[in-house]
Amino acid sequence: MSSLIILISAALVSFASCGRLDHLTGFGGGGYSGAAGAYGGPPAHFENVNNGDGTYRYSYDTPTGISAHESGSPRAAGPEGPAVTAEGGFSFRAPDGQQISLTYTADENGFHPTGSHIPTPPPISEAILRSLEYNRQHPSS
């Protein structure tokens, strides 16, 4: 009997928490007045497609110049099971006026961002490159 009461309580809590979250993003009809100014109000463009077979895509643009897009699809199962690969990007204007744009891919090998504002390491010195080549040609036992 007590497990039935717990099950019913859990179901009621689950149903109560399944409301729409449009008011938090500023994308819904009612809107969240606090976010409308900060995030640019309702989007100028919004698309969200889930094909039901694991493939999806979404994109949005706001009146303030924020934009994002992503598409993904399932990939055959690997050693860790099935995976979803995704590619996308986003852009926005930083407070200092710089336009920030980033594109990325995400797959079984991780998240791979690219963008002109992402710091890059200095080039590897010739001495280290020679050492790495020597180590490759003469593996230790």
Secondary structure, 3 states (H helix, E strand, C coil): CHHHHHHHHHHHHHHHCCCCCHHHHCCCCCCCHHHHHHHCCCCCEEEEEECCCCCEEEEEECCCCCEEEEEEEEEEEECCEEEEEEEEEEEEECCCCCEEEEEEEEECCEEEEECCCCCCCCCCCHHHHHHHHHHHHCCCC
